[in-house]
Protein backbone atom coordinates (compact mmCIF):
# COMPACT_ATOMS: atom_id res chain seq x y z
CA UNK A 1 0.00 0.00 0.00
CA UNK A 2 1.11 3.64 -0.42
CA UNK A 3 4.16 4.41 1.68
CA UNK A 4 5.54 7.56 0.11
CA UNK A 5 4.73 10.82 -1.56
CA UNK A 6 4.86 10.47 -5.35
CA UNK A 7 5.91 12.93 -7.99
CA UNK A 8 3.24 11.65 -10.39
CA UNK A 9 0.34 9.25 -10.12
CA UNK A 10 -1.16 7.95 -13.35
CA UNK A 11 -4.77 6.81 -13.08
CA UNK A 12 -5.36 4.08 -15.66
CA UNK A 13 -3.03 1.44 -17.08
CA UNK A 14 -3.93 1.56 -20.76
CA UNK A 15 -1.32 2.12 -23.48
CA UNK A 16 -1.25 5.90 -23.01
CA UNK A 17 -1.08 5.74 -19.22
CA UNK A 18 1.57 3.02 -19.18
CA UNK A 19 3.71 4.90 -21.68
CA UNK A 20 3.47 8.15 -19.69
CA UNK A 21 4.34 6.33 -16.46
CA UNK A 22 7.41 4.72 -18.00
CA UNK A 23 8.69 7.93 -19.58
CA UNK A 24 8.35 9.97 -16.37
CA UNK A 25 9.91 7.20 -14.29
CA UNK A 26 12.85 7.01 -16.70
CA UNK A 27 13.48 10.70 -15.98
CA UNK A 28 13.97 9.91 -12.31
CA UNK A 29 10.53 10.85 -11.01
CA UNK A 30 8.69 8.70 -8.45
CA UNK A 31 5.70 7.38 -10.37
CA UNK A 32 2.77 5.20 -9.36
CA UNK A 33 0.01 3.77 -11.53
CA UNK A 34 -3.46 3.05 -10.15
CA UNK A 35 -5.44 0.51 -12.18
CA UNK A 36 -8.85 -0.82 -11.21
CA UNK A 37 -8.38 -4.16 -13.00
CA UNK A 38 -6.41 -7.08 -11.60
CA UNK A 39 -3.92 -6.88 -14.48
CA UNK A 40 -3.59 -4.45 -17.41
CA UNK A 41 -4.40 -7.16 -19.97
CA UNK A 42 -7.90 -8.06 -18.71
CA UNK A 43 -11.11 -7.12 -20.50
CA UNK A 44 -9.56 -5.16 -23.35
CA UNK A 45 -11.84 -4.32 -26.29
CA UNK A 46 -9.52 -3.08 -29.02
CA UNK A 47 -8.81 -4.28 -32.55
CA UNK A 48 -5.14 -3.38 -32.21
CA UNK A 49 -4.52 -2.05 -35.72
CA UNK A 50 -1.64 0.44 -35.60
CA UNK A 51 0.97 1.72 -38.03
CA UNK A 52 4.53 0.38 -37.88
CA UNK A 53 5.70 3.87 -36.91
CA UNK A 54 3.32 3.98 -33.96
CA UNK A 55 4.34 0.49 -32.85
CA UNK A 56 8.04 1.30 -33.01
CA UNK A 57 7.61 4.41 -30.86
CA UNK A 58 6.35 2.29 -27.94
CA UNK A 59 9.62 0.34 -27.89
CA UNK A 60 8.17 -3.11 -27.18
CA UNK A 61 9.23 -6.42 -28.71
CA UNK A 62 7.58 -7.67 -31.95
CA UNK A 63 6.27 -10.85 -30.32
CA UNK A 64 2.97 -9.04 -29.69
CA UNK A 65 2.36 -8.60 -33.45
CA UNK A 66 -0.25 -11.06 -34.74
CA UNK A 67 -0.27 -10.14 -38.43
CA UNK A 68 1.06 -7.51 -40.84
CA UNK A 69 -1.34 -5.89 -43.29
CA UNK A 70 -0.72 -4.25 -46.64
CA UNK A 71 -4.23 -4.65 -48.08
CA UNK A 72 -7.91 -4.37 -47.17
CA UNK A 73 -11.26 -5.00 -48.84
CA UNK A 74 -14.18 -2.60 -48.47
CA UNK A 75 -17.75 -3.81 -48.90
CA UNK A 76 -20.82 -1.79 -49.85
CA UNK A 77 -24.31 -2.49 -48.43
CA UNK A 78 -25.11 -4.73 -51.43
CA UNK A 79 -21.90 -6.73 -51.00
CA UNK A 80 -19.91 -5.12 -53.81
CA UNK A 81 -16.27 -4.60 -52.89
CA UNK A 82 -13.06 -2.96 -53.91
CA UNK A 83 -9.56 -3.70 -52.67
CA UNK A 84 -6.70 -1.42 -51.69
CA UNK A 85 -3.22 -2.89 -51.65
CA UNK A 86 0.28 -1.48 -51.33
CA UNK A 87 3.70 -3.06 -51.54
CA UNK A 88 4.62 -1.62 -48.16
CA UNK A 89 3.13 -2.93 -44.92
CA UNK A 90 0.68 -0.27 -43.75
CA UNK A 91 -0.35 -1.68 -40.38
CA UNK A 92 0.34 -4.23 -37.69
CA UNK A 93 -2.43 -6.09 -35.92
CA UNK A 94 -1.18 -6.52 -32.37
CA UNK A 95 -2.53 -8.66 -29.58
CA UNK A 96 -4.01 -5.75 -27.63
CA UNK A 97 -3.82 -7.48 -24.26
CA UNK A 98 -0.17 -8.51 -24.55
CA UNK A 99 0.74 -5.23 -26.22
CA UNK A 100 -0.58 -3.30 -23.24
CA UNK A 101 1.03 -5.75 -20.82
CA UNK A 102 4.38 -5.24 -22.57
CA UNK A 103 4.13 -1.44 -22.23
CA UNK A 104 3.30 -1.84 -18.53
CA UNK A 105 6.24 -4.21 -18.04
CA UNK A 106 8.54 -1.67 -19.65
CA UNK A 107 7.19 1.06 -17.34
CA UNK A 108 7.85 -1.15 -14.30
CA UNK A 109 11.39 -1.80 -15.51
CA UNK A 110 11.87 1.97 -15.76
CA UNK A 111 10.84 2.36 -12.12
CA UNK A 112 7.06 2.88 -12.05
CA UNK A 113 5.15 1.25 -9.18
CA UNK A 114 1.81 -0.40 -9.98
CA UNK A 115 -1.18 -0.72 -7.68
CA UNK A 116 -3.65 -3.11 -9.30
CA UNK A 117 -7.24 -3.77 -8.25
CA UNK A 118 -7.26 -0.11 -7.19
CA UNK A 119 -10.36 1.81 -8.21
CA UNK A 120 -10.07 5.58 -7.80
CA UNK A 121 -13.11 7.16 -6.18
CA UNK A 122 -11.98 10.76 -5.72
CA UNK A 123 -9.27 13.17 -6.84
CA UNK A 124 -8.83 16.30 -4.71
CA UNK A 125 -6.53 19.07 -5.94
CA UNK A 126 -4.93 20.86 -2.99
CA UNK A 127 -2.55 23.83 -2.90
CA UNK A 128 0.61 21.76 -2.49
CA UNK A 129 -0.46 18.26 -3.49
CA UNK A 130 -3.11 16.02 -5.00
CA UNK A 131 -4.94 13.57 -2.77
CA UNK A 132 -6.38 10.49 -4.42
CA UNK A 133 -8.78 8.14 -2.70
CA UNK A 134 -8.86 4.59 -4.02
CA UNK A 135 -10.35 1.28 -3.03
CA UNK A 136 -7.37 -1.07 -3.10
CA UNK A 137 -8.17 -4.75 -2.65
CA UNK A 138 -11.38 -3.69 -0.86
CA UNK A 139 -9.50 -1.39 1.48
CA UNK A 140 -9.77 2.39 1.27
CA UNK A 141 -6.41 4.09 0.76
CA UNK A 142 -5.25 7.68 0.39
CA UNK A 143 -2.47 8.44 -2.10
CA UNK A 144 -0.61 11.75 -2.23
CA UNK A 145 1.28 13.14 -5.20
CA UNK A 146 2.65 16.34 -6.68
CA UNK A 147 0.70 15.81 -9.92
CA UNK A 148 -1.75 13.40 -11.51
CA UNK A 149 -2.31 12.18 -15.07
CA UNK A 150 -5.82 10.92 -15.82
CA UNK A 151 -5.66 8.11 -18.37
CA UNK A 152 -8.90 6.44 -17.35
CA UNK A 153 -10.46 5.86 -20.74
CA UNK A 154 -13.84 7.40 -21.47
CA UNK A 155 -15.19 7.89 -17.94
CA UNK A 156 -16.62 11.42 -17.87
CA UNK A 157 -17.60 11.48 -14.19
CA UNK A 158 -14.06 12.05 -12.90
CA UNK A 159 -13.04 14.80 -15.32
CA UNK A 160 -16.41 16.50 -14.89
CA UNK A 161 -16.01 16.51 -11.12
CA UNK A 162 -12.71 18.38 -11.59
CA UNK A 163 -14.38 21.11 -13.62
CA UNK A 164 -12.90 20.09 -16.97
CA UNK A 165 -16.21 19.78 -18.76
CA UNK A 166 -17.67 16.78 -20.49
CA UNK A 167 -17.43 14.99 -23.83
CA UNK A 168 -21.07 14.92 -24.84
CA UNK A 169 -21.09 12.41 -27.66
CA UNK A 170 -19.81 8.86 -27.84
CA UNK A 171 -20.17 5.60 -29.73
CA UNK A 172 -20.12 1.99 -28.57
CA UNK A 173 -17.69 -0.54 -29.96
CA UNK A 174 -18.43 -4.27 -29.70
CA UNK A 175 -15.99 -7.00 -30.68
CA UNK A 176 -15.49 -10.76 -30.45
CA UNK A 177 -12.93 -13.34 -31.54
CA UNK A 178 -14.60 -15.66 -34.07
CA UNK A 179 -13.60 -18.76 -36.00
CA UNK A 180 -13.25 -18.10 -39.70
CA UNK A 181 -12.26 -19.56 -43.02
CA UNK A 182 -11.06 -17.87 -46.21
CA UNK A 183 -10.21 -14.60 -44.41
CA UNK A 184 -6.67 -13.50 -45.23
CA UNK A 185 -6.91 -9.70 -45.13
CA UNK A 186 -8.77 -6.94 -43.31
CA UNK A 187 -12.39 -6.60 -44.44
CA UNK A 188 -14.50 -3.51 -43.72
CA UNK A 189 -18.28 -3.43 -44.20
CA UNK A 190 -20.41 -0.34 -44.71
CA UNK A 191 -24.12 -0.80 -44.12
CA UNK A 192 -26.49 1.24 -42.00
CA UNK A 193 -28.44 -1.96 -41.40
CA UNK A 194 -25.64 -3.71 -39.51
CA UNK A 195 -23.49 -0.75 -38.37
CA UNK A 196 -25.55 2.46 -38.32
CA UNK A 197 -23.38 5.54 -38.61
CA UNK A 198 -20.13 3.63 -38.78
CA UNK A 199 -18.87 0.25 -40.05
CA UNK A 200 -18.25 -3.39 -39.19
CA UNK A 201 -15.07 -5.41 -39.68
CA UNK A 202 -13.36 -8.76 -39.85
CA UNK A 203 -9.66 -8.61 -39.01
CA UNK A 204 -7.72 -11.89 -39.29
CA UNK A 205 -5.43 -12.65 -36.35
CA UNK A 206 -4.46 -16.22 -37.33
CA UNK A 207 -5.17 -18.80 -40.02
CA UNK A 208 -8.62 -19.61 -38.62
CA UNK A 209 -9.55 -16.74 -36.31
CA UNK A 210 -10.53 -13.10 -36.74
CA UNK A 211 -11.74 -10.16 -34.73
CA UNK A 212 -15.31 -9.32 -35.67
CA UNK A 213 -16.56 -5.93 -34.59
CA UNK A 214 -19.09 -3.16 -34.97
CA UNK A 215 -19.17 0.48 -33.90
CA UNK A 216 -22.58 2.03 -33.44
CA UNK A 217 -24.23 4.88 -31.50
CA UNK A 218 -26.36 2.32 -29.64
CA UNK A 219 -27.03 -1.40 -29.18
CA UNK A 220 -23.59 -2.35 -30.51
CA UNK A 221 -23.80 -5.87 -29.09
CA UNK A 222 -27.04 -6.53 -30.94
CA UNK A 223 -25.67 -5.07 -34.16
CA UNK A 224 -22.59 -7.27 -33.90
CA UNK A 225 -24.83 -10.32 -33.60
CA UNK A 226 -26.78 -9.07 -36.61
CA UNK A 227 -23.57 -8.61 -38.56
CA UNK A 228 -22.35 -12.12 -37.74
CA UNK A 229 -25.70 -13.54 -38.89
CA UNK A 230 -25.78 -11.45 -42.07
CA UNK A 231 -24.93 -12.47 -45.62
CA UNK A 232 -21.63 -10.59 -45.20
CA UNK A 233 -20.35 -13.32 -42.87
CA UNK A 234 -21.91 -16.37 -44.52
CA UNK A 235 -19.20 -18.85 -45.44
CA UNK A 236 -16.62 -16.78 -43.58
CA UNK A 237 -17.53 -17.00 -39.90
CA UNK A 238 -17.98 -20.53 -38.55
CA UNK A 239 -18.42 -22.10 -35.14
CA UNK A 240 -20.23 -20.99 -32.01
CA UNK A 241 -20.75 -17.41 -30.96
CA UNK A 242 -17.83 -16.01 -29.00
CA UNK A 243 -17.72 -13.69 -25.99
CA UNK A 244 -18.60 -10.12 -26.95
CA UNK A 245 -16.80 -7.21 -25.28
CA UNK A 246 -17.85 -3.57 -25.43
CA UNK A 247 -16.36 -0.15 -24.78
CA UNK A 248 -17.40 3.48 -25.08
CA UNK A 249 -15.59 5.58 -27.70
CA UNK A 250 -15.63 9.38 -27.27
CA UNK A 251 -16.51 11.67 -30.15
CA UNK A 252 -15.03 15.12 -29.79
CA UNK A 253 -12.58 16.39 -27.23
CA UNK A 254 -12.72 17.37 -23.58
CA UNK A 255 -13.12 21.17 -23.28
CA UNK A 256 -10.20 21.35 -20.84
CA UNK A 257 -7.45 18.76 -20.48
CA UNK A 258 -5.32 20.50 -17.87
CA UNK A 259 -5.64 22.12 -14.47
CA UNK A 260 -3.61 22.78 -11.38
CA UNK A 261 -1.44 19.65 -10.96
CA UNK A 262 -3.50 17.57 -13.43
CA UNK A 263 -3.36 16.53 -17.10
CA UNK A 264 -5.79 14.32 -19.05
CA UNK A 265 -4.65 12.01 -21.87
CA UNK A 266 -5.98 9.36 -24.23
CA UNK A 267 -9.67 8.49 -24.52
CA UNK A 268 -10.36 10.50 -21.38
CA UNK A 269 -9.29 13.62 -23.30
CA UNK A 270 -11.02 12.59 -26.53
CA UNK A 271 -7.75 11.87 -28.32
CA UNK A 272 -9.43 9.42 -30.69
CA UNK A 273 -9.76 9.21 -34.48
CA UNK A 274 -13.44 9.94 -35.28
CA UNK A 275 -13.05 8.20 -38.64
CA UNK A 276 -12.09 4.80 -37.19
CA UNK A 277 -12.64 4.98 -33.44
CA UNK A 278 -8.97 4.14 -32.90
CA UNK A 279 -7.32 5.70 -29.88
CA UNK A 280 -3.88 4.12 -29.56
CA UNK A 281 -1.95 6.50 -31.82
CA UNK A 282 -3.59 9.78 -30.83
CA UNK A 283 -3.50 8.77 -27.17
CA UNK A 284 0.19 7.99 -27.57
CA UNK A 285 0.85 11.42 -29.04
CA UNK A 286 -1.05 13.00 -26.17
CA UNK A 287 0.96 10.98 -23.66
CA UNK A 288 4.26 12.02 -25.25
CA UNK A 289 3.36 15.70 -25.10
CA UNK A 290 2.05 15.33 -21.54
CA UNK A 291 5.27 13.73 -20.29
CA UNK A 292 7.38 16.47 -21.85
CA UNK A 293 5.26 19.28 -20.38
CA UNK A 294 4.87 17.67 -16.98
CA UNK A 295 8.52 16.66 -16.77
CA UNK A 296 9.59 20.29 -17.24
CA UNK A 297 6.95 21.51 -14.78
CA UNK A 298 8.12 19.05 -12.12
CA UNK A 299 11.71 20.19 -12.55
CA UNK A 300 10.76 23.84 -12.05
CA UNK A 301 8.18 23.01 -9.38
CA UNK A 302 5.55 25.01 -11.23
CA UNK A 303 2.49 22.80 -11.53
CA UNK A 304 -0.09 25.52 -11.93
CA UNK A 305 -2.78 25.40 -14.59
CA UNK A 306 -1.12 28.34 -16.33
CA UNK A 307 2.13 26.39 -16.66
CA UNK A 308 0.43 23.16 -17.76
CA UNK A 309 -1.91 24.84 -20.25
CA UNK A 310 0.71 24.52 -22.99
CA UNK A 311 -0.06 20.79 -23.01
CA UNK A 312 -3.51 21.44 -24.46
CA UNK A 313 -2.21 23.93 -26.99
CA UNK A 314 0.45 21.52 -28.18
CA UNK A 315 -1.70 18.42 -28.56
CA UNK A 316 -4.50 20.36 -30.26
CA UNK A 317 -1.97 21.84 -32.67
CA UNK A 318 -0.73 18.32 -33.40
CA UNK A 319 -4.02 16.42 -33.84
CA UNK A 320 -6.85 18.94 -33.43
CA UNK A 321 -7.44 19.32 -37.17
CA UNK A 322 -7.46 15.55 -37.59
CA UNK A 323 -10.20 15.22 -35.00
CA UNK A 324 -12.30 18.12 -36.32
CA UNK A 325 -12.26 17.00 -39.95
CA UNK A 326 -12.74 13.38 -39.01
CA UNK A 327 -15.74 14.34 -36.90
CA UNK A 328 -17.27 16.23 -39.84
CA UNK A 329 -16.83 13.26 -42.18
CA UNK A 330 -18.32 10.87 -39.65
CA UNK A 331 -21.33 13.11 -39.06
CA UNK A 332 -21.93 13.42 -42.79
CA UNK A 333 -21.66 9.68 -43.32
CA UNK A 334 -24.02 8.94 -40.43
CA UNK A 335 -26.82 10.80 -42.26
CA UNK A 336 -26.58 8.69 -45.41
CA UNK A 337 -28.82 5.74 -46.12
CA UNK A 338 -27.62 2.52 -47.76
CA UNK A 339 -28.74 3.64 -51.22
CA UNK A 340 -26.58 6.75 -50.95
CA UNK A 341 -23.62 4.77 -49.57
CA UNK A 342 -23.98 2.40 -52.53
CA UNK A 343 -23.78 5.30 -54.99
CA UNK A 344 -20.53 6.50 -53.44
CA UNK A 345 -19.11 2.98 -53.60
CA UNK A 346 -20.05 2.67 -57.28
CA UNK A 347 -18.19 5.87 -58.05
CA UNK A 348 -15.14 4.89 -56.00
CA UNK A 349 -14.99 1.57 -57.84
CA UNK A 350 -14.90 3.23 -61.24
CA UNK A 351 -12.58 5.55 -63.11
CA UNK A 352 -9.44 4.67 -61.17
CA UNK A 353 -10.50 6.73 -58.18
CA UNK A 354 -9.33 4.23 -55.56
CA UNK A 355 -5.94 3.94 -57.27
CA UNK A 356 -5.62 7.72 -57.28
CA UNK A 357 -6.40 7.82 -53.56
CA UNK A 358 -3.95 5.06 -52.77
CA UNK A 359 -1.15 6.62 -54.79
CA UNK A 360 -1.73 10.10 -53.41
CA UNK A 361 1.31 11.59 -51.62
CA UNK A 362 -1.16 12.53 -48.88
CA UNK A 363 -2.02 8.90 -48.10
CA UNK A 364 -0.87 8.19 -44.55
CA UNK A 365 -2.27 5.49 -42.30
CA UNK A 366 -2.32 7.71 -39.21
CA UNK A 367 -3.18 11.08 -40.76
CA UNK A 368 -6.57 11.14 -42.42
CA UNK A 369 -7.09 14.90 -42.68
CA UNK A 370 -4.33 15.22 -45.27
CA UNK A 371 -6.17 12.85 -47.61
CA UNK A 372 -9.52 14.53 -46.88
CA UNK A 373 -8.16 17.99 -47.66
CA UNK A 374 -6.28 16.72 -50.71
CA UNK A 375 -9.51 15.17 -51.96
CA UNK A 376 -11.38 18.43 -51.50
CA UNK A 377 -8.67 20.34 -53.39
CA UNK A 378 -8.37 17.67 -56.06
CA UNK A 379 -12.13 17.72 -56.57
CA UNK A 380 -11.92 21.18 -58.11
CA UNK A 381 -10.36 19.73 -61.26
CA UNK A 382 -11.21 16.03 -61.06
CA UNK A 383 -14.35 13.87 -60.92
CA UNK A 384 -13.64 13.27 -57.22
CA UNK A 385 -15.84 16.31 -56.76
CA UNK A 386 -18.77 13.93 -57.18
CA UNK A 387 -17.87 12.22 -53.89
CA UNK A 388 -17.90 15.42 -51.91
CA UNK A 389 -21.02 16.57 -53.72
CA UNK A 390 -22.80 13.34 -52.83
CA UNK A 391 -21.51 13.36 -49.27
CA UNK A 392 -22.37 17.01 -48.60
CA UNK A 393 -25.68 17.12 -50.47
CA UNK A 394 -27.08 13.80 -49.35
CA UNK A 395 -25.94 14.20 -45.77
CA UNK A 396 -28.19 17.23 -45.58
CA UNK A 397 -31.13 15.64 -47.36
Secondary structure, 3 states (H helix, E strand, C coil): CCCCCEEEEEECCCHHHHHHHHHHHHCCCCEEEECCCCCCCCCCCCCCEECHHHHHHHCCCHHHEEEEECEEEEECCCCCEEEEECCCCCEEEECHHHHHHHHHHHHHHCCCEEECCEEEEEEEECCCCEEEEEEECCEEEEEEEEEEEECCCCCHHHHHHCCCCCCCEEEEEEEEEEEECCCCCEEEECCCCCCCCCCEEEEECCCCEEEEEEEECCCHHHHHHHHHCCCCCCCCEECCCCCCEEEEEEECCCCCCEECCEEECHHHHCCCCCCCCCCHHHHHHHHHHHHHHHHHHHHHCCCCHHHHHHHHHHHHHHHHHHHHHHHHHHHHHHCCCHHHHHHHHHHHCCCCHHHHHHCCCCCCCCCHHHHHHHHHHHCCCCCCHHHHHHHHHHHCC
